Amino acid sequence: MIRTLAVEGYRSLRELTLELGDLTVVTGPNGSGKTSIYRSLRLLADLVREGAISTLALEGGMQSALHAGPRERGSVAMRLGFASDDLSYAIDLGLPQGGPFPLDPEVKVEAVWSGPVLRPATLVADRKGPRVRTRDDDGVWRTADWKLAAHESLMAALADPSETPELYAIRQQATGWRFYDHMRTDAQAGARRPGVATFTPVLAPGGEDLAAALLTIERVGAGALLANAVAEAFDGADLSIPVDEDGVCRIALHQPGLRRPLGAAELSDGTLRFLLLAAALLSPRPPSLLVLNEPESSLHPSLVPALAALISSASERSQVVVVTHSAELVRGLRPEAELVELSRTGAATSVEGRLRFEGPAWTWPKR
């Protein structure tokens, strides 16, 4: 489980460390930095899973993603990291020094260590500039006989399970993280189309395989929880996923007072979004980390209690982070959640009621 998220110099997050629990709710007014928290988690996932420095190009490059407020003296840096019970990771990115790819930052330092606290004795791999070294089974450091380019991540270069098992393990750990943002519910959304009746334990990020994901939950997963959630949300409605002889499955929502069930193409955006969230939260293959960004979007307030119950249930199987501006959803989750209330003064995000240097212990690797 991730114990600490640390971000420095990224968008409105000048210097922030957050303690994460089994269920963490991040809230605050518009512009307080909620989206920056979500994006920083996604960026960390891309860095650890794929070494995807180029992900920053989608945000306009290093210059666009850097904290825009006044800086203290010292090197310009964007730093991201997380601490977990098993393996932890941090990366320090600097401004590109020319070269053919001006949007890609330079990787100054990376470190992987065992346990939540960075100490010389817990380091298992690090990188400073182009130099890479790893610690072997006997605790002896071995310097690689090759060097990384300035824009290459250690995680992209070293992930062989036999040579660098810790790096492979931390990459596999991040592969289990799952993110759901604004899943499509418009008229052309894939979730509104029939699906192929095949085993689908994980809903796609865009939700295009919704019918198959719900069918999987109904047949081999938490079918009773799904039925109860739908009944609670829609006044006793009943959800079924019929499969025709060609192996095509369809969503059928039976609502009291209607003579026939409604198909996915007929559902309101809010109803479809609730079903998408239910499919994500009731996955028969729960992730190690599930991150939801504004899940209440498009939902009628009457659906929020049922959504809160699904999220609370999911936190018993996965670590869950919810980014939301819904006061009602916060109230529904607050008794069980680690609540992080953000505020913003000038260009910098802070945690409400916490001084700048308060929060969980964290040490960045030195350049």
N, C-alpha and C positions, 0 to 999 in steps of 0.2 A: 504494500500500500504506500502511496506517496504521502509522506509526512509534511514536506515543506515544498512550496513553489517560490522561487526567487527570480526576480526580474529587475534589471537595471538598465536605464537608458532606452527603453522601448516605448515609443509613443508617449502617452501621459504617465507611464510608470517610470518615474525618475529613479526611485529606489524603493522596492517593495518586497517584503517576504510575507508569505501567508502560510498559516498552519492549516492543513487539510485533514478532515476527519472522514469517517465512513460516509457521511452525507454532509456536503458543504454547500451553503447557499450564498451566492455573491449577489448583492443588490445595491441599489443606490440610484440617485436621480440621473436623468439623461446627461450625458457628457462627463460622468464621474469616472469612467474608466472600465466599466463592465466589459465592453467589447474588447478592450485591450487585454484584459485577463484571459478571455476566451481565445483570442488570437495568439497570445503568447503560449498557451498550452498546445494549440495546434502546431505552432511553429516548432516547439520543442519536440513534439511527436514526429514531425517530418525530419527534423535533424537527427534524431536517434534512430528512427526506422530506416531512413534512406540517405542520411547525410545530405539532405536537400537544401544546401545553401541557396540555390536558385529560387526557392520558395519566396524569398524576400523580394525577388523581382516582381512578383505579382502584387506586392504592396507599394511598388514604385521604387524599389531598391533601398539600399542602406540609408541614404540621405532622407528619404521620405519616412522611414520607419523609426529613425532616431528620435529621442525625446527632444521636443522643440523648445523647451524652456531654457532658462539660464543654466549654464554648466559651471561646476566648480573647476578649479585648476586640475590639470592632469590630462591624460590621454583621453580622446574621445572613444567611448566604448558602448557596445550593447552587449549585455551579459544575461544569459538565461540558464537556469539550472533547477534541478529537483533533487530532493533527498528522500530515500525510501528505506525500508527495513533491510533490504537485501543489497541492491546496488544503486549508486547515485551518480549524477552526471552534471557537468557544467561546461559552458562554452563561452568564450570571450571573443567578440567580433570587433574589428576595427575598420576604419574607413579604407576603401581601396586606394592603393597608391598607383594610379594610372593603370595601364594594361588594356587588353582588348575588351574586357567585360566590366564596364564602370558601375553596373548595378550590383555586382556581387561583392560582398565584403571580404576582408581578409580575416582568416581565422588566426588569432594570436595565441590562444591557449585553449586546450580542452583537457578535461580530467574525468576519470572514472574511478570511484572508490567504493569500498565495501562498507555497508552500514550507512547511517544517516549523517555521521560527522566526518568532515574532511580533515585528516591528519596525515603526516608523512607515512605512518605505519599502515594506514588504510588504503593508500593509493594502489591501484592495480594497473593503471595505464595513464599516460599523459602525453601531451604534445605541446611543444613550445616552438612557434614558428614552423619550420619544415621538419624539425627533429621529432621522431616518434620513439617512445620506449614503452615496454611492457614488463611486468614482473612475472617470473616463471613460478612453478609450483614450489620451488625452494626459497622463494622470496628474493631471488637475484634479479636485478634489472638487466634487461637486454635492449640495446638500442638497435632499431631497424637499420639495415644497410641500404635503405632507400629513403627518399624524402618526399613529403607531401607538397603539392602546390599550395599557394597562399589561399586559394578559394576552395580547397578540398577539405572535407571533414574527416576526422579520424574514424567516425562511425561508418562512413562509406568505404573507407579503405581497408579496415580491419574488422572482419566479421566471420572469420573462419572458426568454426566451433572447436577444431582440434588445436589450433595455434593460439587463439585468443578466446577461450571459453567465456570469460567475463564480459567481453564486448559483445559476443554473440548472445549471451543471456540477457543483457540489458536491451539489446535490439529486439529480442523476442518479447521482452516485457512490454516495450512500447508498442509493438505490433498488436498487443491485446487491448490497446486503448481505442475507444470508440467515440466518435463525435457526431452529434446531430444538430444541425442549424436550422435554416428555413427550408424545410422539406416542401416540395412543390405540391400545391393543391389546386392550381389553375385548371381550366378546362382541358388543356392538352397534357396534363401531368400523367406520368406513367402509372401512378397509383390508381388512376381512374380506369385503367384498361384491365381486361382479364389477364390471368397469368398462367404459367405452366405449373401443373400440380407436381412439383418436385420438392424434395427436402430442402428447406431454406431456413436454417436456424438463426441467420443474422440478416436483419433488414438492411438493404443497401442504403448508403448515405442519402440518396435522393428519394428513397421510398418507392422506386419503380416496381419492385417485386412484392408489394404489399399483400396481394391476395395469397401468394404462395407462403409468405412469412406467417400470415394469420392461420392458414391451413396447417402449417407445421406446429404452431402453438396449440391449435385445437386438437391435433391427433397425437402428438408426442411430447407436448410441453404442458404449460400451466393453463389448460383449457378452462378449468373451473374459475381461475382468477380472471381470465379474459371475459368469460360470460358474466361474472359478477360486476366487473368494471363497466361493461357495456350497459348492463341493466341499471346500475346506479347512475350512470351519466345520462341515459336517455329514457328515463321513466319506465323502466321495465322492458326495454327493447331486447330483442334476441338476435344475435349474429350467427349466421351460418355461411359456410364456404362450400357450395355445391360444386361437384366435379363432373363434367360431362364425359361421354364415352371417348372423346378424343384427348382426354387428359388436360382439359382447360378448366381452370378454377375461377370462380367469380365471387365477389362480395355480395351478400344479401342481408340487408338489415331489416328485420321485422319489427315494426313499431306499432304499439297499441293504437287502434283506431284506423289503421290503413289496411286496405283490402289485399294489397300485395307488398312484397318486400321491395326496398329501394336498392338499386345497384350502385356501384361506386361512382358512375358518371352522374348520378342524380343527387348525390349527397352534397350538403353545404360544405364550404371550405373548413369550417370549424369542426364538423362531424368527421370529415376525412382526416383532418389533422389529429384529432383525438385517437382515431384508429391507428394512424402512423406511430404516434407516441406509445400507444399500448403495445404495438408490435416490437418497438425498440426496447421497451422496458421489461417485457416478458420474454425476451429471447431465451430459447432453450440452451443457448451457449453464451452465458453471461460474460461480459468482458471484465478485465481487472479494473479498468477505469472507464466510466461512462460520463460524458460531458454533454449537457444540454444547454443550448443557447436560446433564451427567451422561449421556452416551450409553450407558454401561455398565448403566444401570438395567434390571432384569429379565433381563439376560443371564447365562447360565451362564458361570463363569470360563473354560471351555474355548473360548468364542467370542471372548474378548478378544484373543488374538493375531491372529485374522483381522480383527477390527475395527481394531486398530492398523495393520495393513498397508493397509487401505482408507483410513484417515485420512492416513497417510504419503503414499500415492499421490495423494490429493486435494490435499495441500499443494503438489504440483508444478504444479497448475492454478489454485489459489485460495489466498489467505491464509486460514489456519484457526486458530481459537481454540477450544480444548477446555477446558471446566470440568468437573473430575472429582474424585471422592474415591477412585477405584480405584488402589491402588498398582500392581497388575499392568498396567493401561493406561498409567500413568506410565512404568513400566519399559519397556514396548513402544515408547513414543514418545520417550523421553528422549534417545537418541543423536542425533536430528535436531531436537529441539524446544528452544525457549526456555522454560525451566522457571521458573514463578513459584510459589513456596511461600508460602502465606499463614499468618499466625498472628494471634492476637487477644489484646491486653492490655487488660483493662477493656472499654471500649466501642469501641475503635479497632482497625481492621485494619492490619496492617503486613506487609511482605515479609520473610520469614525471612532473617536474616543481613544486613539492610540498615538503616542508620540512617535516622531520619525524613527528613532533607533530602538523602539520597542518591537516585540514580535519574536518569532522563533529564532533560535541561534542559527547563523549561517556564515560560512567563510568562503570567499571566492578564491580560486587558485590564482597564484601570482603570475604576472607576465614575466 
